[in-house]
Amino acid sequence: MEETTVMDRLGEKVSRVLQKYHELRGENEMLRNEINGLREANEAYAEQVSRLENDIAAKDREIDEIVNKIESILG
């Protein structure tokens, strides 16, 4: 029966730790990329919401102008 030495066991543990480290670094990089993509999408949606809010405000002003014209015509 072959007995593993302390150094062998330590080497195996270090190898497992390094493997896990590299796995986590890869996962971390993927998550960072996903976050960046989501930030870009969020900025695009925020711009779209802002444009739509401006459009709504413009339409509200148009409605107010039309109502004022109707009121002035009706007396």
C-alpha positions, 0 to 999 in steps of 0.5 A, a space after each residue: 500500500 502506497 502512503 501519501 506524504 504530507 507534501 503530496 496531500 498538500 500539493 493536491 490541495 493546492 492544485 484543487 485550490 488553484 483549479 477552484 480559483 481559476 473557475 471562480 475567476 472565469 465565472 467572475 469575468 462572465 458576471 462582469 460582462 453580464 453586468 456591463 451588458 445589463 448596464 448598457 441595456 438599462 441606459 438604453 431603456 432610460 433614454 427611451 423612457 426619457 424620450 417617451 416622457 418628453 413625447 407625453 409632455 409635448 402631447 399634453 401641451 398640444 392637448 392644452 392648446 387644443 382645449 384652450 382654442 375650443 374654449 375660446 371658440 365656444 366663448 
